[in-house]
């Protein structure tokens, strides 16, 4: 089978799937956007990659300015066209697209209508709900209007896709509300590459390079954007300083506007125990995460259950205790609790968050147990062989549906 997998962000799990499919004998191209400004997986070819596996970066003619709305929209529309052109040029049997920007969906769909490929949507986020919640803080009417526009785009793309891979049952329910049949939806939860992201010693070379040897580290790693509230991290650093815990630092490894705001808070409040670093290379990820004594995930209440932080999966892989400030109904919170890998409080429960942090800092044995639980869960659950088989089954069913709709055989 000839397969084109697209993941806008180049995330670790998606490219691991592409490699696994190629090792099963499929001809696989993995496409991603190199200017997405997010943490990426191993998006360079390695010596172990088979000759039937290729990686393609999809480029556009304009700068990608993620936090300037009009320019972002124009860039994502062009990206959708470019991605569609790649599908037409490669002519795969199956086209699986993940983390596709919402403004790319309709331009991409126009190109897919000319293609032979069976289109499958790997749904990672319900963007329409998120943007409506964020915009409604300032203008409920604007939030409803923009959210409605993206909801119609999601409906159109979901209707034309021959299968929708959802990361949780709640996504299937949302698709049903839009009018997309649950019979077309398949639930395959996200995972982390458990053989690539592995526990390493806390005192390691990466930690020494940052000048933090011997320090206790509370780490937040990942995007800080509109769905996040970084002030709670600054508050934690302030309390550490006030309590005299000079051997503990809050470390943030992130990109995004909220990371810039956090740098301002660090300067204004003289938060010496708040360390802010840019994205780190994927080949240092295990060292970076392992340097932490506690890892943090945070998501605003408005994101609800339809935005699932992927960083939790990496945290589980590396076996570190998780402190989460996320809605209890969010899949990430449910996963942490199922794995017995951390403490979760609601996003607006700042006192609960700080109390959870204090408990974890004061009980090393408890931290170790939670970390072991997380790694054990990852080893039991994140079996890429089983996951690849589930995707293959989706591909076969989607191709049959595509043929049944009168398209040429893939």
Secondary structure, DSSP 8 states (H G I E B T S, - for coil): -EEEEEETT--HHHHHHHHHHHHTT-EEEEEE-TTS-S-----S--TTS-TTEEEEE---SS---TTSHHHHHHHHHHHHHHHHHHHHHH--SEEEEES--GGGHHHHHHHHTT--SEEEEEE-B-HHHHHHHHHTTT-HHHHHHHHHHHHHHHHHHHHHSSEEEESSHHHHHHHHHHT--GGGEEE------TTTS----SS-HHHHHTT-TT-EEEEEES---TT--THHHHHHHHHHHHTT-TTEEEEEE--SHHHHHHHHHHHHHT-TTEEEE----GGGHHHHHHT-SEEEEE--GGGTTSB--THHHHHHHHT-EEEEES-TTSHHHHHHHHHT-EEEE-TT-HHHHHHHHHHHHH-HHHHHHHHHHHHHHHHHH--HHHHHHHHHHHHHHHHHHHHHTT----
